[in-house]
């Protein structure tokens, strides 16, 4: 992970230098499948850069298991994360203003939102989470990064983190959607930077 942090921060610093004339902040999406280590990488890079790190899961739409299970993979990719709210926040931060958003309340998990979070203005903003590099956000992002990790490594992490039952339910509900997004809609070549699990640039 240390190598990945080094590569990512170097790339962001280079963009920051490029933006010196316009004073535009660097807006980064750190995307990847569940269990890839996006949050860990974002936190480490954010600390080194003094960046504002935004948890993409704050923008989960909510919904019952039954409602999600009834959707197609295409509908899940479109609906699971409210990218329109993400875009609105990124647009504000892109103007070097402070932004405010209300995160999904995961403890209640009933479709409600928690207390407002405020962040920025910041020279560097990292939006981390699955689907954060989606095409609908491309024009407001400075850099789209994919963190690729082998399936067995990600599954082991999810197993340790959530337990066997949750992992099985998660894969049944969301696996097809991630395959559609990362294999078809946003394959590796669609990203500006791809990092593998060893921290190497691909």
C-alpha positions as CSV (number, residue, x, y, z in Angstrom):
1,X,0.0,0.0,0.0
2,X,2.9,2.4,0.7
3,X,3.9,2.2,-3.0
4,X,0.4,3.0,-4.1
5,X,0.3,6.0,-1.7
6,X,3.5,7.2,-3.2
7,X,2.4,6.9,-6.8
8,X,-1.0,8.5,-6.1
9,X,0.4,11.4,-4.1
10,X,3.1,12.1,-6.8
11,X,0.5,12.2,-9.5
12,X,-1.8,14.5,-7.5
13,X,1.1,16.9,-6.7
14,X,2.0,17.1,-10.3
15,X,-1.6,18.1,-11.1
16,X,-1.5,20.6,-8.3
17,X,1.5,22.3,-9.9
18,X,-0.3,22.3,-13.2
19,X,-3.2,24.1,-11.6
20,X,-1.1,26.8,-10.0
21,X,-2.0,29.3,-12.6
22,X,-5.7,28.8,-12.5
23,X,-5.8,28.1,-8.8
24,X,-8.3,25.3,-9.5
25,X,-8.4,22.5,-6.9
26,X,-7.5,19.0,-7.9
27,X,-10.6,16.8,-7.7
28,X,-9.8,13.0,-7.6
29,X,-12.1,10.0,-7.7
30,X,-10.6,6.8,-6.2
31,X,-12.7,4.0,-7.5
32,X,-12.5,0.2,-7.1
33,X,-14.5,-2.9,-6.2
34,X,-15.6,-3.6,-2.6
35,X,-12.7,-4.7,-0.5
36,X,-10.0,-3.2,-2.7
37,X,-8.7,-0.9,0.0
38,X,-9.9,2.4,-1.3
39,X,-10.6,3.9,2.1
40,X,-7.2,3.0,3.4
41,X,-5.4,4.4,0.4
42,X,-7.5,7.6,0.4
43,X,-6.9,8.2,4.1
44,X,-3.1,7.8,3.7
45,X,-2.9,9.9,0.6
46,X,-5.2,12.5,2.1
47,X,-3.1,12.8,5.2
48,X,0.1,13.3,3.2
49,X,-1.5,15.9,1.0
50,X,-3.7,17.7,3.5
51,X,-6.6,16.8,1.3
52,X,-10.4,16.7,1.9
53,X,-11.4,13.1,1.7
54,X,-15.1,12.4,1.1
55,X,-16.6,8.9,1.7
56,X,-18.6,8.0,-1.4
57,X,-20.8,5.8,0.8
58,X,-22.2,9.0,2.3
59,X,-24.2,9.2,-0.9
60,X,-25.9,5.8,-0.8
61,X,-29.5,6.2,-1.7
62,X,-30.9,3.6,0.8
63,X,-33.5,1.0,0.1
64,X,-34.7,-2.4,1.3
65,X,-33.0,-5.7,0.4
66,X,-36.1,-6.7,-1.5
67,X,-36.2,-3.5,-3.5
68,X,-32.5,-3.9,-4.6
69,X,-33.0,-7.6,-5.4
70,X,-35.8,-6.7,-7.7
71,X,-33.6,-4.4,-9.8
72,X,-31.5,-5.2,-12.8
73,X,-27.7,-4.8,-12.6
74,X,-28.0,-1.7,-14.8
75,X,-30.6,-0.1,-12.5
76,X,-28.4,-0.8,-9.4
77,X,-25.4,0.9,-11.0
78,X,-27.5,3.9,-11.8
79,X,-29.3,4.1,-8.4
80,X,-27.1,2.8,-5.6
81,X,-25.0,6.0,-5.2
82,X,-26.6,9.3,-5.7
83,X,-24.1,10.7,-8.2
84,X,-26.1,13.8,-8.7
85,X,-25.6,14.8,-5.1
86,X,-21.9,13.9,-5.5
87,X,-21.7,16.1,-8.6
88,X,-23.3,19.0,-6.8
89,X,-20.7,18.8,-4.0
90,X,-17.8,18.5,-6.4
91,X,-19.0,21.5,-8.4
92,X,-19.0,23.6,-5.3
93,X,-15.6,22.4,-4.2
94,X,-14.3,23.0,-7.7
95,X,-15.1,26.7,-7.3
96,X,-13.0,26.7,-4.1
97,X,-16.0,27.1,-1.9
98,X,-16.9,25.1,1.1
99,X,-19.5,22.3,0.6
100,X,-22.1,20.7,2.9
101,X,-23.8,17.4,2.5
102,X,-25.8,15.0,4.6
103,X,-24.5,11.4,4.8
104,X,-26.6,8.3,4.7
105,X,-27.3,7.1,8.2
106,X,-25.9,3.6,8.1
107,X,-26.7,2.9,11.8
108,X,-30.4,3.6,11.3
109,X,-30.3,2.2,7.7
110,X,-33.9,3.2,7.1
111,X,-33.4,5.7,4.3
112,X,-32.7,8.6,6.6
113,X,-29.6,10.9,6.6
114,X,-27.3,12.0,9.4
115,X,-26.1,15.4,10.6
116,X,-24.6,17.6,7.9
117,X,-21.0,17.4,7.1
118,X,-19.0,20.4,5.8
119,X,-15.7,20.4,4.1
120,X,-13.5,22.7,2.1
121,X,-12.4,24.7,0.4
122,X,-9.4,22.6,-0.3
123,X,-6.5,22.3,-2.8
124,X,-7.1,18.6,-3.2
125,X,-10.4,16.7,-2.8
126,X,-10.5,12.9,-2.9
127,X,-13.9,11.2,-3.4
128,X,-13.3,7.6,-2.6
129,X,-15.8,4.8,-3.2
130,X,-17.2,2.4,-5.7
131,X,-18.7,4.2,-8.7
132,X,-16.9,7.4,-7.9
133,X,-15.2,7.6,-11.3
134,X,-18.4,7.1,-13.2
135,X,-18.8,8.9,-16.6
136,X,-21.4,11.4,-15.3
137,X,-18.7,13.0,-13.1
138,X,-15.8,12.9,-15.6
139,X,-16.0,16.6,-16.6
140,X,-15.7,17.8,-13.0
141,X,-12.9,15.5,-12.0
142,X,-9.2,16.1,-12.5
143,X,-8.1,12.5,-12.0
144,X,-9.9,9.2,-12.0
145,X,-8.0,6.4,-10.3
146,X,-8.8,2.7,-10.2
147,X,-7.5,0.5,-7.4
148,X,-7.4,-3.1,-8.7
149,X,-7.1,-6.0,-6.3
150,X,-7.5,-9.7,-7.0
151,X,-10.9,-11.2,-6.2
152,X,-9.6,-13.7,-3.7
153,X,-7.9,-10.9,-1.7
154,X,-11.0,-8.7,-1.8
155,X,-13.2,-11.6,-0.7
156,X,-10.9,-12.4,2.2
157,X,-11.0,-8.8,3.4
158,X,-14.8,-8.7,3.2
159,X,-15.0,-12.0,5.1
160,X,-12.8,-10.6,7.9
161,X,-14.6,-7.4,8.0
162,X,-18.3,-8.5,7.6
163,X,-18.5,-12.2,8.1
164,X,-19.4,-15.1,5.8
165,X,-23.1,-14.5,5.8
166,X,-22.9,-10.9,4.9
167,X,-20.3,-11.5,2.2
168,X,-22.5,-14.1,0.6
169,X,-25.5,-11.8,0.7
170,X,-23.5,-8.9,-0.6
171,X,-22.1,-10.9,-3.6
172,X,-25.5,-12.2,-4.5
173,X,-27.0,-8.7,-4.5
174,X,-24.1,-6.5,-5.8
175,X,-21.6,-8.7,-7.6
176,X,-23.3,-8.5,-11.0
177,X,-23.6,-4.7,-10.8
178,X,-19.9,-4.3,-10.0
179,X,-19.0,-6.6,-12.9
180,X,-21.1,-4.5,-15.2
181,X,-19.6,-1.3,-14.0
182,X,-15.9,-2.3,-13.8
183,X,-15.9,-4.6,-16.8
184,X,-18.1,-2.8,-19.3
185,X,-19.0,0.8,-18.2
186,X,-15.7,1.7,-16.6
187,X,-13.0,-0.8,-17.6
188,X,-9.4,-0.1,-16.6
189,X,-8.5,1.8,-19.7
190,X,-11.3,4.4,-18.9
191,X,-9.3,5.6,-15.9
192,X,-6.4,8.0,-15.8
193,X,-4.4,5.9,-13.4
194,X,-4.7,2.3,-12.5
195,X,-2.9,0.9,-9.4
196,X,-2.6,-2.7,-8.5
197,X,-2.6,-4.4,-5.1
198,X,1.1,-4.3,-5.0
199,X,1.1,-0.5,-5.4
200,X,2.4,-0.6,-8.9
201,X,1.1,1.6,-11.7
202,X,-0.5,-0.6,-14.4
